[in-house]
Amino acid sequence: MKTIIAVALAFAIGVWTAVFAAAVQPADGAEHFKYGSVGIEPEEGLPYWIWQVLPRLFADKLPGGYASLGFIWEPDRELPIGFSKKTVTGSERIAVNCAFCHTATYRTAPDAPRVIVPGGATTVTRPQAFSRFLEAAAADPRFNAGDMLAAIGKMTSLSWTESLSYRLLLIPGTRRALLRHRQEFAWMDSRPDWGRGRIDPLNPFKFRQLRQPVDNTIGNSDMTPLWALGLRDGRALHWDGLNSSLQEVLVSSAIGNGASKKSVDLASLTRVGAWLKSATPPPFPFAIDRSLAAEGERIFAAECSRCHAPNGERMGQVIPIDEIGTDRHRLDTWTESSAAAFNATPNGTSPFKGFRKTGGYVAMPLVGAWLNAPYLHNGSVPTLRDLLNPPEQRPSRFYRGYDVLDAVGVGFVVDDSAAREGELFETRQPGNGADGHGYGTGLAPAAKKALIEFLKTL
């Protein structure tokens, strides 16, 4: 599970050892994926009432609250999708899980209801901005026991033991951990921002947990959809195919987000993996010209199926960078030494075995292709129509993070109407290049139109 290897928001309290931890795991597989714990809370869980009070006490640092960070809330739910709650040493703590990065949303019109699709790739969540908000709050003089307990008191009445715990341990311990995180992640300030729906999944883990020297690599990349992982188990996973074991990828994701070999919940991750193997995206929500799509299916078989059909001979294989020609920054982030260090990391039962350095990017099955925009590993091409244009004709700047669908180009609306909710993306920034993947760009306009119509059906 590529993108969650290093969300690394570093919620560590840093002063307690987990004596016990308890969580009520949802019974339904999709609900478990959205809200279940994977074992991060004991090591890097944010105390519940601190998490709740932060956007209120520090509203000046986060106008619009957590919603401004693209968190996805379902009606009448206590927490956003992608957050779990667990009791550790008598205190409830909050941590992220896989759904934080891997939950898609879309709207068919600006005023239409938002549809939530677990297992898809988020285009709206801002993990780096969340991290920076926590750091900024911790650096503020108001992050002290007096001010925070007064703010918490406006929301709930803590028992005297809870109040004492927050005053003496949880508030000062959390502040120290977040300030330490600010120092450990200062390298991010010298690189392009991640933006909505993107993350550098490897450098945080590489520099922090693996203790690799800080280099100048830029790993910014899109989230990946995780549905139908049964098609890919045993084949190359992550954008660059750095492992082919789904179980290792799931466990490494939890450890990358802060779980330890003792706290990682292997049973929970096994359940998540089982659900993801059969999870499927919804159908394209607009009308499809079936006659045109049938013509496009023939074009797909001739031009695309070798790499992107479930039974394609290159599907799930690493395509060399010299052939595919896409931006190589993400590829260069992962090194031979990083893979060796990762394989020496305990995974809860034994060291990892399958991490490796590759020389390209993976050809993925086009499951739910209409909901996978923006396209390429770094999300640098807004629509399928743009992807079928030569690189020099693709947009050099557009707004991403707006989840209203473009039914014609197939992707999301990215023009000036998306500016209010989206963020400007410029392909000239390092790591954001939209070159490469020239497949299909030489087709006639009518053939491209038919191919796009077929891709809507996948």
N, C-alpha and C positions, 0 to 999 in steps of 0.2 A: 504494500500500500504506500505508493510513493510519497504523496504529498505530506503525510503526517509524520514522517521520520523526524522532522525538526521544527515543529511549531515553537517549542522551547520557550514558553512564556515565563518559565522560572518562577513559579509561585511558592517556592520552597520556604517553609517556616524556618528551617535550619536550626531549631533548638529542641525539637522533640524527636524521640524515636517512636515509631508506631507500635504501641503495645497491643492494640487490637483495632480492627477495621471491619465495618459492617455496612452493607448496602443492600437495599431491596432491588433486585434486578427485574426489569419488566418481563412479563411472560411472553409477549409477542415478539417475533424476531425483528421486525422493523422498529418497534418501540425500543427494544434492547439496543439496536444500532444507534438510535437517536439519543437515548438517555442513559444507557447502561454504563457502569464503570468498567474500565479496563485496568484499574490498579494504580492510577497516577496519584490519587489523593493523599496517600500516606507520605509520599516524598515531596510532592510539589502542589498540594492542594491549597487553594486560597480559602481561609476561614469564611464561613458562610456569611456572617453579618458584615465582615469587611467587604466582601464582594457586593453585597446589597447596598451598602452605604456609599461606596466610592463615587458613583455618578451623581449622587445628591450632594455630598460634601465638596466635591471637586467639579461641580457643574460648569465652572468657567473653563475647565480644561477639556470638557467633553460636551459641548452644546448638543442637545438632542439625545443625550444619554447613550445607553448601550445600543439602541436602535441605529444610531449614527455610525456604528461600527459594522453594520450589516448583519447583526445577529438576527436569526430567524426564529420568531416566536409563533407557537400555535396557540389558539384561543384557550384561555383558562389554564395555561401551563405555568408553573412556577419559574422554570428556567428556560432559556432558549434551547433550541436543538443544538446538539454538540457539546452540552455540558451535563455532567453527572454530579450527584451528591452522595457523599459517603461519610459515615461517622468514624472518626479516627481519634483514639485516645479521648473519647468522650465529647469531641467537638465535631460538628458538621463541617465538611470542607467541599469545595467546588473544584472541579478540574475539567479539562476538555477531553473529548473522545474523538473517534474517527469521523463522526458526523459533523464536527466543527468545520472541516474542510470539504467534506464530501456529501453535501446536501444541495441539490440544485433547486432553483425557483424560476418560474416564468409567469408572464402575464400575456394574454392575447391582445390587450389594449391597455393604455395608461390607466383607465378607470376600471379595468377588469380585476377580479380577485386574484391574488397571488396563489399559484399552485406550487406545492412543496413536493419535491421528488427526492426521497432519501437514496443515497448511493450515487447520485449525480455529482457533478463538480460545481461547487459554489462559484458564482460570479460576483457576489455582493459583499461577502465577508472580508474584513480588513484585519488580518492577524497581526501585521506589523504595527498598525495604528493602535490596536488593543495593547500590545506590549509597551509601546511608547507612552500610552496613557497611564498605565500602571507605574512606570518609572517616574513620570512627571509628578504623579500624586505622591509617591514615596519621597520625592525630593522637596515637597512642599512642607513648610513648618506646621501646617494644620494636620499632617499625618502624625498625630500624637494621641496618647490614650485619652486625654481630657476631651479634645474636640471630637474624636471619633466616637467615644462612648456617648457623648451628648447627642450626636447625630443618630447613633443607633437607638438611643432612648426615644427618639421621635417615631421609630418604626416598631419597636418591640420592648418588652420588659425582660431583661436578662435576670436570671437568678444571681444571688450574690457570688456563687462559685463560678458561674459563667462570666460575670463581670470581672471577677478577680483574674480569671484565666486570660480574658481579653486584655486587661490592663497590664499584667505582668509578663505575659508570654506571647500571645498571638499578635497583638498590634506591634510591639517593638520588634518581634522576630520577623514578621512579614515585612516591615519597613527595611530592616537590614538586608533581607534576602533580595528585595526589589532594587535596592541601591547597588548591591553586588551585581545583580543582573545588568544594571545600567552600565557598569564598568566592563563586564564580560562581553557585552554586545555593542560596544562603542564602534566596532568596525563597520557596522551597518550604515553609519552616517556618511561614509565615504563612497557609497554605492547608490545606484538608482533605487528609489523606493519600490517596494513590492506592488502596492496598489491593491485595488479590490480584486478578489478572486485569485490572487497570486501569492506565492511564498518562495523563499529560498529554503528548500527542504533539507539541504545537506550541510551548508557551511555552519549553521548554529551547532549542529551535532558534531561536526568535524572539529571545530575549534574548542568546543566546551567539553563534551564527554570524551572524545577521542584524544584530546590534547594535541591535535595537529598544529603546526605553526600557522599563524594567521598569514594568509597570502592575499593576493589581489583578485581572486576569482569571483565571478558573479553567477550565482545559481538561481536567479529569479526565474520562476516558471509557473505555468498554469497548474491549477488543481486537475487531477484526472478523475474521470468517472469510474466508479468501481462496480457498476452492475455487470452481471453475467461473467463474473470472474472465473466461473467454471471453465470458460473457454480458454482461459489463459494460465490456469494453474499448471505448473510444470514448464511453462514457456517464460520468456523474458518479461519481467515486471519492472515497474518504474519507467520513466521516460527513456532512460538509457539502458534498461535491461540489466541493472546491477545485481539482480538476484532472480532466481526462477522458482523459489519455494514460497508459496503463499503463506505458510505458517511462519517462516522466518521473517517475511516482510511484515506480517501483522504484529509479531512480538517485537521486532525492532522498532516499529512505529510507536508502540507504547513506551518503550525504553527511551526512544528519542524525544518523547514528550515529557519525560520525567519519572516514569516508573523505574523501580530498581529490580534487580533479579529476585528480590524477596517479595516485593509488592505487586509485581506484574500478575494480572489475573489471566492465567492461561486458559481456564475454562471459558471465561467470557470471550476471549479472543477467538477461541475455537468456534464458539457460537456465532460470533460476528462473521467469521469466514464462511461458515456454512450458509448463512443467510445471503451473503454477497455472491456466492456461487450461482444462485438461481434468481437473484433480484433482477427485475427487468424495468426498462423505462416505459413511460406511457406512450401511446401513439401520437403522431403529429396532430395537433389540435385544429388544423384547418383542412379544407377540402383538398383532395389530391386528384389530379387528372390521371386516372388509371391507365388510359391508353398511352399517354405520353410517358408514364412511369415504366410501362412494359418496354417501350423503346429504350428508355434509359437503363433498364436492367441488362439489356444486351450490350450496351456500351460499358457498363460497369464490369460485366464479365470479361470483356476484352481488355479494358484499360486499368481496372482497379482491383479485381478479385484476387489476384496473386498475392497481394499484400494485405488486403482488408476484408476479404470474405472469411467466415469462420474456418473454412477448410482450405484456405489459401496456403500455398507452400511456404510463403514468407511471413504469413501472419504470426505474430509473436516472436519474430526473429529481429535481431539488430541489423538495421540497414546502415552500412558504412557512411560516415559523415561526408566523405568525398563524393558519394553518390547522391545523397539526399540534399546536401548543401544548405541546410538550415543553420540558424545561429548556433555556434558551438560553445558559447559561454557555459551553459548548463552542463554540457558534456565534460568540459575541462575542470569543472568544480570537483568531481569525484576522481580520486587518484589511486594509484596502486597501493600507496602506503595507507590511505584511508581504508581501503578494502581489507588490507591485512590486519589493521588495528581493529576493525569491526569484527572480523572473524575470530579475534581473540577475546571478544566481549561475552561474558556469560549471558545467556538469554532466559534464565529462569531455571534451566535444568542442565544446560551444557553450553559450550561456546557455539557461536554461529559457524556455519561452514560454507555458505553459498554466495557470499558477497564477492564481487569481482569488478574490475575495470573493463569497460568496453570501448568500442571505437565508433559508436554511432547512436542512433535513436531507434526505438522499437516501432514496427508496423503493427498497429492495434486494430482489432476488429471494429467495424463501424456500427456499433450497437448504440441506438439512440443518437445517431449522427446529428440530427437536427437540434439537439439540446446540448451539444458539446462545444458550442462557440464560446469565445473566440478560438480560432484554430491554430494548429502547430503547438509544439511543446511549451512555448512561451506566450501563447495567446495573442499573437501579433497580427493575426488576420481575422477581420471581424465576421465574415460570412463565407459560405460555400461558394457563392458567386465570385467573391474576391479571391478565394483560394485557387479557382480555376483560371484566374488571370495571370499573366506573367508577373514576376515579382516587382518589376519597375512600374506596373500599373496598379499595384495594391495600395491602399491608403497608407500614408506616412504618419498620420495622426488621426485619432478618433477617440470617442468617449466610450469607456467600458465600465461595467458595473451597473448598467441599467438593464433590468430583466424583462423588458417588453420585446416580444418576438418580432423579427422581420420575416414575414411569411413568404416574401418573394425571393430575397437574397439568401434566406435561411441562415439565421443567426439571431443576433439581438440588434435593436435599433441603436445606432452609434453616432447619429448626427447631432446637431446643436440642441435638438429637443431632449437629448440624453444628458445634457450638461448639468442639470440641477441635481440629479441623483448619481451620475457617473463621475469618473475621473479621467482626465486627459491622458492618453497613452501615445507616446511618440516612438516610432520604430527606429529613430536615429540614436536613441539612448543605448549604451552598451547593454547587451543581453536581450534587447527588444527587437532584434532584426527580423524582418519579414521575408528574407530571401529564401531560396531553395524550394523544395517540393514542387518541381516543375511538371509533375505528372498531370496530364490532361489539359495543360495550358494551351496546347496546340490544336485542340478540338475546334470544330466549327461552332459558331454561336448556337445553332439549333441543337447540336449534339450536347453542348454544355447544359442547355435548358432541360433537355430530356434527362440527362444524368442527375441533375439537381432534383428533378421531380421524383426519380427513383430513390435517391438518398433520403427523401422525406419519409419513405416507408420503412427504413431500417430502425 
